Amino acid sequence: MTRRLTVAERHASTAKDFLLEEIAERSTWDQFLVEQTVFVTLLTQGTASANDVRDLLPNMGHGFLGAAINAMRNGGLIRHTGQTVPSTLDSTHGHRIAVWAFTAKGLAVATKSTAARREAA
């Protein structure tokens, strides 16, 4: 027998579904901007967490950076280093967040992209 959701649980679920729809509806330019920021941060620093990237971005909407990082991870471009750091967002109360690094595939994509931009300039 399945348990019925409470009113609060139903509202939280609806809000979560709305947030996921909002993130999915973001323009491809927003997604490109976030991913490019992650690429540049990793190229310059070697590793990065959301803390390192967040301040470099305009307000992209709650959760979009996490969604972009997950997409890059699922695409095999970045990998979890096994390290975590405390989040600098007040709303997270310092919970631990992942530190990311390029995979070989991600480094090849970033390097090729950087070289192509330099040639075009």
Buried (B, 14 or more C-beta within 10 A) or exposed (E): EEEEEEEEEEEEEEEEEEBEEEBEEBEEEBBEBBBEBBBBBBBEEEBBBBBBBBEEBEEBBEEBBBBBBEBBBEEEBBBEBEEEBEBBEEEEEEEEBBBBBBBEEBBEBBEEEEEEEEEEE
